[in-house]
Amino acid sequence: MSASLERRLRGFGVTSPQARERLVVRLREAGIRDERVLDAMRQIPRHVFMDEALEVRAYDDTALPIGHGQTISQPYIVARMTEALLRGGVPRKVLEIGTGSGYQTAVLAALVPQVFSIERISALQGRARERLRLLGLGNVRFLHGDGSKGWPSQAPFDAIVVTAAPPELPRPLLDQLAEGGRLVAPVGPQGGMQRLMRVSRIQGELRSELLDPVSFVPLISGEIE
Ligand code: SAH
């Protein structure tokens, strides 16, 4: 790796490791308690997951545009969802719906053995794949397609995370959840009240809990770009 690429990945000035550390402090103050999650967020350089013009805001706790009408999720929400996925033990196989920038994918890849990530916009998927390769995260498989169908040939999954909001939970995703597994997803109408939901499969039964109110881009079923 060239010295300049190494310097860009590590970050400097407003994208430096110190900037990541300040974000971690804010996340802790906001109630994130899982040290494994905080460590992963300290380790993954969020600035690498956005256009260079927006890098100065990479360590603000806010969602930012990534093109194609999509956004990179707010760090607090990434931390919250990851914490909810790890609760009950580190899942071995995780399915992510909505790769987007690949930031949540990278945080997961730093924490669990295997990540499977589906994205419907091929241009975003291509960029995310390249970023994970640059960071040396080799434990991720990507699929271009409609994530509301899940990834049947790889099922079941110990955990499923959805990073775009469906009006209600897609049945195939619940069906692809392993015994003891959990799914975390924002659910609700576009532009309306969405809630983060955590559903777990315990002795065959699905149990759900409501977490934070959130605002995500919609999960779009069917067509592929
Ligand atoms: N975790 C991502 C969030 C990206 S926004 C990040 O932090 O960057 C949500 C993403 O879900 C968008 O990239 C959008 O294209 C994708 N998406 C929406 N509906 C989808 C579907 N049915 N299948 C797969 N991806 C979908």
Boltz pocket constraint, residues with backbone or C-beta under 6 A from the ligand:
constraints:
  - pocket:
      binder: B
      contacts: [[A, 66], [A, 70], [A, 71], [A, 72], [A, 73], [A, 97], [A, 98], [A, 99], [A, 100], [A, 101], [A, 102], [A, 103], [A, 104], [A, 105], [A, 118], [A, 119], [A, 120], [A, 121], [A, 124], [A, 145], [A, 146], [A, 147], [A, 148], [A, 163], [A, 164], [A, 217], [A, 218], [A, 219], [A, 220], [A, 221], [A, 222]]
      max_distance: 6.0
